[in-house]
Amino acid sequence: HEMVAAPRHVYSAWILNNYNTLVTATVQYKFPNGSLEDTHLSIAPGARGRAEEKHVTEGLATFAATINQISVVEAGGKQSMKKAPFNVHGPVRDYVFTVGKDLSLSEEGR
C-alpha cells in the first residue's frame, strides 16, 4: 500500500533580517478550523524575529496552527511574500526564513 506523506506544516519560525533597514514581518497562521490569525514582528537589521507556535483548544483536544504565509515590508513600502506549502518534507518547528539584501524572502530551512 502507499506511503502517506507527512503533513508539510511549519508550526514556528525564525525570520532573519539581512536587509539594511527595519522590516515588519506579518506571519499568518491557519488554524485547523480554517480561521486565520496574523502576528506582526518588527525586526531590526541583522536581527531575527520569532514566530511562536500557536495553539487552539477545542473541548479536550489541543491543535497547533500552521504558518500559512509570511510577508515582510520595509519603511518605504516595498514588500515580498512567501506562501505555504513551504519547502519542507514533514512537520517542522523553528523553520528559518531569511530576508535578503534585496528584501527577497528565502527559506533556509533548519
VENGIKA-V226909 format. One record per residue. N is the residue number from 1. RES is the residue in three letters. SS is DSSP state (@ for helix, = for strand, . for the rest). PSI is psi in whole degrees, 0 to 359 (999 if undefined). Layout:
n=<N;N>
res=<RES;RES>
ss=<SS;SS>
psi=<PSI;PSI>
This chain:
n=<1;2;3;4;5;6;7;8;9;10;11;12;13;14;15;16;17;18;19;20;21;22;23;24;25;26;27;28;29;30;31;32;33;34;35;36;37;38;39;40;41;42;43;44;45;46;47;48;49;50;51;52;53;54;55;56;57;58;59;60;61;62;63;64;65;66;67;68;69;70;71;72;73;74;75;76;77;78;79;80;81;82;83;84;85;86;87;88;89;90;91;92;93;94;95;96;97;98;99;100;101;102;103;104;105;106;107;108;109;110>
res=<HIS;GLU;MET;VAL;ALA;ALA;PRO;ARG;HIS;VAL;TYR;SER;ALA;TRP;ILE;LEU;ASN;ASN;TYR;ASN;THR;LEU;VAL;THR;ALA;THR;VAL;GLN;TYR;LYS;PHE;PRO;ASN;GLY;SER;LEU;GLU;ASP;THR;HIS;LEU;SER;ILE;ALA;PRO;GLY;ALA;ARG;GLY;ARG;ALA;GLU;GLU;LYS;HIS;VAL;THR;GLU;GLY;LEU;ALA;THR;PHE;ALA;ALA;THR;ILE;ASN;GLN;ILE;SER;VAL;VAL;GLU;ALA;GLY;GLY;LYS;GLN;SER;MET;LYS;LYS;ALA;PRO;PHE;ASN;VAL;HIS;GLY;PRO;VAL;ARG;ASP;TYR;VAL;PHE;THR;VAL;GLY;LYS;ASP;LEU;SER;LEU;SER;GLU;GLU;GLY;ARG>
ss=<.;.;.;.;.;.;.;.;.;=;.;.;=;=;=;=;=;.;.;.;.;.;=;=;=;=;=;=;=;=;.;.;.;.;.;=;=;=;=;=;=;=;=;.;.;.;.;=;=;=;=;.;.;.;=;=;=;=;.;.;=;=;=;=;.;=;=;=;=;=;=;=;=;=;.;.;.;.;=;=;=;=;=;.;.;.;.;.;.;.;.;=;.;.;=;=;=;=;=;.;.;.;.;.;=;=;=;=;=;.>
psi=<165;149;136;124;141;147;133;68;143;121;328;159;159;141;114;128;103;9;162;356;173;138;153;121;135;119;119;124;146;127;158;332;3;350;153;149;134;143;138;133;133;125;118;159;133;355;174;148;150;126;102;158;141;146;155;140;127;110;237;357;145;130;144;140;156;151;122;328;144;131;149;145;141;173;326;356;354;141;164;165;150;138;153;154;139;175;60;157;358;184;132;154;156;39;143;125;141;133;119;175;339;13;6;150;126;159;115;342;231;999>
